[in-house]
Structures are given as C-alpha cells and as structure tokens.
Amino acid sequence: MKRGYLASVVGALLGAAALGLTGVFVALVLAGNATQDNDGDAFGELFGDLLGIVVVGILLAMAGLWIGAALGCWLGLKVAGHPRQARTGVVLGVLLPPWVIGLAVALGAAFGEVPDLVVGAASAATVVGAPVAARSLAMRGSEVS
C-alpha cells in the first residue's frame, strides 16, 4: 500500500507476537522455577506462587503485546521506507490500550457471554484496525505519500 498501512499492520502483528510470546516464556520459566524450589509439602504456598506467576505472566504478555505492537509498527514502516514511522508508533502505543479496553467493555455490554466468533472478529479488528487507525492519524495533514 502506498501510504504504509500494510507495513504498519504487519510490523505491529510481528512485534506484538514477538514480545507477547517473550512475556509468556518468562512466566513459564518462573513457573518451572517455582515448582522446582518447592519441596512439595506446602501445597498452599506452591499454589500461591503459581497464581502470582500466572498474574505476572498475563501482565508481561499484555505489556509485550502493547509495546511490541508499537515498536513493530515503527520498525515495519522504517524498513519499508515510509514517512512518519516514529509518529505512527507513538500514536499506536497511545491508541492501543483504550482501543482494547473500549472494545472489551462494548462487547461485554452487548453480549453477556461473548461468542467465540465475536471474539475472533474483535481480535482481527484490533490487529488490523488499531495500526490502520494509528497510521491514518499519524499521516493527517501530511502531503507526503
């Protein structure tokens, strides 16, 4: 695409996958260490450790998705030689959290229990829609193609 929309989507997707999976990997390593360090006598302690690691893992994965998408978007545009790469990455970084929260709240309000098909469509809208919206906002007022 002429204005970098495809590069922003592909970059955001690859960056989010890379850093999001890194967060999950760190959580799995921590979980493995927690089970090895425990002598097996204190089930409650082990359960508490694993629950904490799951929460940390989810937070790391979410942070990885967020930061990875913004960095990947910037890098994808930079590699492809499109203008306003940094501005697009910053806009995506600012836009993504309210986008995801707003979408989750709207889906929760519209459906009591969100059907899998709707979750898939919302995920696709986030993966494609947020980088495209960020690119569009970053290119606003620009005569550069």
Order of alpha helices (4+ residues) and beta strands (2+ residues): alpha-alpha-alpha-alpha-alpha
